[in-house]
């Protein structure tokens, strides 16, 4: 087990524990406050991309990512803790299980196991499929426990939306030739200390990398909720 994997596991468990605790306080008020902070730092990381040369497409994608961060914050602030649980189980649930199944079974079940080689070459069919299945099971189970099925059906989209959001940010970073969202600002001592919170100093991403899927998923959920 390499150091990078250990850090990911420790950070993942720690962040879920904090999210669990935060959602239990005053209808998720602490959770909403923390997401606002994460979103703000993620925007700073996003702005730092422009220190590298970019294209018009890269700039356009950055504006979209900024919209996702803002609209997702609006969605989370305006949503009760009960429904936010679906987001937490569905979106990070997909990310965690896709990563774990990808490491364990990637390429062992499906030989040519690279569904998105030009955008995210590390993703595997095994990880993607199992991640989507587990995200759906987690959200569905929570819905049956809460009695929200099928009224809250839109939250069954959390897994697929998490995948699309992750791919979008991967494509954005490719346009800026950036590997991790904190790659540029991590050279600043102040930010380096801050990025430790999400394990960013270990070379596997910063705040934007941690909430990119949530930002996209919540933006689409906000649009759907507004329409219906």
N, C-alpha and C positions, 0 to 999 in steps of 0.2 A: 504493500500500500504506500504510494508516494505521498509526499508532503502536501501537494496540491489537493489531492483527494481528501486527505485528513482535514485540511482547512475548510474545504467546501462542506464537509459533513458537519463539522463543529459550528460553522457559521449558519448553515441551514437549520440545524436543530435549535440554535440559540435564537435565531430570528423568529422561528415558529413559536417558541416559548414566549417571547416578548409579545408577538401578535396575539397569542392566546390570552395572555394577561391583560393586554391593552383593550381587547374586545369585551372583556368582562367588566370594565369600569365605565359607569355612567353611559350605557348604551353605545359603547365603543368610542367615547370622546377622546380618550388617550390615543387610541389607534388612529383616529382621523388626524390628530395633531401630528403624530409621528409620520404619517404618510405625507402630510404637507411638507415636513422638513426633508424627507427623502426626495420628494419631487423637486424641491428647490435646489438641493445639491445636484440632483440629476441634470437639471437645466444648466447649472454651471459647468458640469462635465460636457454637456452638449455644445455649449458656446466655445469651449476650449478646442473643439474639433477644427474651428476656423483658423487656428494657428497653422494648420497644414493647408496646402493648396486644395481647392475644391472646384467643383463644376456647378453649373446652374442646377443640375439635377440633385446634386448633394445638398445645395442650399435649400431647395424645395422640400426634400425629404426631411431636413432638419426642422423646417417650419412645421411639417406634419407631426413630427415627433413631439415638438413643443405643444402643439394642439392636444395631442394625446395626454401629455402630462397635466395640462390645465384642466381639460374636460374630465379626466379620470379623478382628479382632486375634487371637482364639483360633484361628481357622482358619489364618491366615498363620503363626503361631508353630508350629503343629503339622504343617504341610505341608512336604515337602522342596522344595528349590530347583527340581528338575526339573518338578514339577507347578505351582509358582508361575510358571514361564515361560509356561504356558498362560494363566494369569490376566493376566499383563502383556501378552501379545500379544492376547488376546481383549478385555479390557475397555478399556484405554487405546487399543488398536487401533481399536475401534469409535468411541470419542470423537474421535480424531484424524481418521479418514477421513470420519466423518459431518460434522464441522466443515468440512473442506477441500472435500468434494464439495458440501456445502450452499452454501458461498460461491461456488463455481465454477459449479454447475449448478442451484442452487435456483430453481424457477419457470420454467426454460427447457425442461424436458422435460415436466413436469406443471404445467399452468397454475394450478390451485388447489392449490398445494403447501404447505399448512399442515395437517399431520395432527393436531396438538395445539394449536390456537389458544388454548384457554382455560388451558392449563397452561404451554406453552412456545411462544410465538408465533414464535420465530426458527427453530425446527426445520422442515425441509423433507422432503418425501417422498424427493427425490433423495438428500439427505444420509443420511437414516435407512436407506434401502434399501442404498445402496452401503456404508455403515458396517457394516451387518450382514453383507453379503457378504464384505467384506474381513476382518472379525474371524473369520469362519468359515474363510476360506482360510488365514489366518495360523496359527490353532490347528491346523487339519487338517494343514497342511504340517509343523509342528513335531512333531505326533504321528507322522506317517509317518517322519520323520527319526529320532525316538527309539524307534520301534517300539511306540508306546503305543496305536495304533489297532487295534481299536475299544474296548479295555479302559477307556480314559480318556474315554469318550463324554460324560460329564457336563460336561466343559470346553467342549464345543461350545455350551453354553448361555451362555457368557460374554458374547457379543454381545447377545442379547436381554435378559439380566439387567442389562447395563450401561445399556441404553436405559431399562428400568423404573426402575432406581435413580436415573438422572438426572431422569426425570420426577417421581419421588417427591420428590426434594429441591426441584425447581422448584415443585411444588405446596405443599410445606411453606413455602418462602420467600414464596409468594403469600399464605399465610394470616397471615404476620407482616408483610406489606408490606415485604419486604426484597429488594433486587435482587442483592446479592453477600453471600456468607456472612460476610465480614469487614467489612461496611458499618458496623457499630456500633463494634466494638473498634478499628478502624483509626485512630480519633481519639486513641487512646493511643499515645504516642511509642514505647514499648517494643514494642508489638505491630506498630506501623507498620514498624519495622525488621525484625521477624521475618517479616512478610507479604511482604516483598520477595523472599524465597526462592521463593515460588510466583507471583510477579508480581501479588500481590493489591493492591498500592498503585497499580496502573495502572487499577483500576476494572473488573476482570473476574473477581472472585472470590478467595476465600482457600483455606485448607487443606481445608475441607469441600467446597468446589466442585471441588477437585482429586481427592478420593478418594470422593465420594459413590457413584459407580458401582461402584467396587471394594468399598466397604463392603456394599452391597446384594448384589452378586454373590457375594461370599465368604460372606455369611450364609446365602444359599440353598444354596450348595455345601456348607457345613458341615451343614446340615439333611439334604441328600440323602446325603452320605457317612455320616452317623450312622445313617440309616435302612437303607442297603444294605451 
